[in-house]
Amino acid sequence: MVARIQAYFAGARSEFKAIKWPTFIETRQLTLIVIGLSLALAVFLGIFDYIFTYLLGQVLV
């Protein structure tokens, strides 16, 4: 049982060594892309929400 646990962690350690971690610049660029797309989507959905709220107000009044 102990040998299986040790083998599991040894395999996990070797997998972590095989990972190509992003550089600081890549991480910053991708983070800014995610923030920018999130803001753009928020503005897009906000505009549609405003339009539909306005139209619904015109129909119900």
C-alpha positions as CSV (number, residue, x, y, z in Angstrom):
1,M,0.0,0.0,0.0
2,V,2.8,2.4,0.9
3,A,4.7,1.5,-2.2
4,R,1.6,2.4,-4.4
5,I,1.3,5.8,-2.6
6,Q,5.0,6.5,-3.2
7,A,4.7,5.5,-6.8
8,Y,1.7,7.8,-7.3
9,F,3.5,10.8,-5.9
10,A,6.7,10.0,-7.9
11,G,4.5,9.9,-11.0
12,A,2.9,13.2,-10.1
13,R,6.3,14.8,-9.5
14,S,7.5,13.7,-12.9
15,E,4.4,15.0,-14.6
16,F,4.9,18.4,-12.9
17,K,8.4,18.6,-14.2
18,A,7.1,18.0,-17.8
19,I,4.7,21.0,-17.6
20,K,5.7,24.0,-19.6
21,W,4.8,26.8,-17.2
22,P,4.0,30.2,-18.8
23,T,6.4,33.1,-18.4
24,F,5.4,36.2,-16.5
25,I,4.9,38.1,-19.7
26,E,2.6,35.4,-21.2
27,T,0.6,35.2,-18.0
28,R,0.2,39.0,-17.9
29,Q,-0.8,39.2,-21.6
30,L,-3.4,36.4,-21.2
31,T,-4.8,37.9,-18.0
32,L,-5.3,41.2,-19.8
33,I,-7.0,39.5,-22.7
34,V,-9.4,37.7,-20.3
35,I,-10.1,41.0,-18.5
36,G,-10.7,42.8,-21.8
37,L,-13.0,40.2,-23.2
38,S,-14.9,40.1,-19.9
39,L,-15.4,43.9,-19.9
40,A,-16.4,43.8,-23.6
41,L,-19.0,41.1,-22.9
42,A,-20.3,43.0,-19.9
43,V,-20.8,46.1,-22.0
44,F,-22.4,44.1,-24.8
45,L,-24.9,42.4,-22.4
46,G,-25.5,45.7,-20.5
47,I,-26.5,47.4,-23.8
48,F,-28.9,44.6,-24.7
49,D,-30.3,44.7,-21.1
50,Y,-30.9,48.4,-21.3
51,I,-32.6,48.1,-24.8
52,F,-34.9,45.2,-23.7
53,T,-35.7,47.0,-20.4
54,Y,-36.7,50.1,-22.4
55,L,-38.7,48.1,-24.9
56,L,-40.5,46.2,-22.2
57,G,-41.3,49.4,-20.4
58,Q,-42.8,50.8,-23.6
59,V,-45.0,47.7,-24.1
60,L,-46.3,47.5,-20.5
61,V,-47.1,51.2,-20.1
